[in-house]
């Protein structure tokens, strides 16, 4: 039995919930065991600790103390209350800063957008579990992930960190991550809210009507709160003129009052907090990374001046302490060993995720999959082929112990075929000859940390001005495809790319995202058919940016309308290059026999749709079945199709399975601005089931009474 556990039990026996137990490990410890017979509840323990804390101790809880291996915020050692040790983030444990103290590296998973392309909630739960476990093994108790910001436009610099453009898909994927991560740490849904422009993120005011705010930008956060997230990070930007950290409507009215969120609100870093009393009163509980406005002196002065109240301080402290106690209670007492960090189990998971995230966009003449035994030589073209593209250099960056490049993966799958890497982005005449002589040419192109990413001082990144590849990469593709008709283009990036300039000239295109440390092998697994490609686009790939709402990353204020992404494209009657939900494979699937559990639903009920999915091709593979809802006669503008449910299913060749998709009627609600509440309209709805928003072969009507 650990010293801490023994100490806790003794305390419970002799002096329920009182007394201090000096922390012997990195997590610290807390007195008392919740749930044991006669033991106080967590809330009772929190209240008792609040009674025992001095005002100075309380005020010191509300601000961070900077970085020491990880981001820190104090506890109260005298009372056995541990501090916070926080680490990013969304694609793995951010171990860069601590690497010098301990050379062990962390697992670099595919970025969030890649994981969005898996449409696999259970897989994402496992990723959250793995990253949470690595964070705990490092000694962190807060993981600054997941990103729950709706991708309003693919030019957003941090697109790679989120899961996609659709609120329901995003909310489900982020909730799955939360369920996994919260087994080990406090996870943090960020950045609340409407934080989807990078270059002006510290100040821009995102102006939008209440319905758009609720249904589009807040709904995914609400879903993570429902999933049990313990903390929420307030964003840098303003919403309707008010900074998120002092936005009473967002933090108080919606998050804490309406949604009943019992966790704590932490600020985003450095520039997110602009005031003391207005922020505390609005509902900000903790200023990070250091106390600037939330210093004991400032807070004390605000109390003395009557600008805030002890009740507001107590509420913040209560939330911080409660989150720590709840974590302590749900944790497995055995702290995972550091061996899990970057260990083989997580590497295998990273590869599985990458395999399931890769989207086959085009495959004319079945150029793919490659059959190594039928190839004499493979020309692998481009500088990117020899690089492991893991994502940007911002707060989500992860340093893995190793990372496979596309070239590594292709080499290990090529069998006896000769692999020649042309390590250039402009071909010489000699290169062109080599490319034309090869049995197949694989060009690797895309974006990197200089093109998109978090915009931090001394870092490149930021938003994109164009959705296309660089002129150099477009020219390279054209050169290669002119020389070899069997050209496969592999793209690595965190968001949508336009392909019009060269798409017609190449038979095969693969979207690999930033595929993580095992990405090179996973790309080759797909190219050579070891796995059937099964990723589906979590965002629209437009023909060009004119098909989307404008992306303004320079103005002090922007106004958002209700529709973006596929909802906008469909309403405008446009045909994108590749629609939301789209992805090919090496086999085919057919959908039939859609049966609804009811054709007349009460607003409190859940519709169950059951559909038969058949693998009508010759190979085993996964399919992602998608259910969208449409409605006519609404009092307000509605999307033509609105994603409400999805499921990934594995089918052997020729196999048929029944897939169930649940749609709570509540998820059809609109936010009625007049009533200030969500309400489900009593109308006839249509459930459409298919393989992308543009391919919905089966449908059935149902009514909500
Ligand atoms: C980012 C957050 C991150 C924090 C700490 C901020 O600049 O916006 O996403 O968690 O830094 O690294």
Boltz pocket constraint, residues with backbone or C-beta under 6 A from the ligand:
constraints:
  - pocket:
      binder: B
      contacts: [[A, 88], [A, 89], [A, 144], [A, 190], [A, 268], [A, 269], [A, 395]]
      max_distance: 6.0
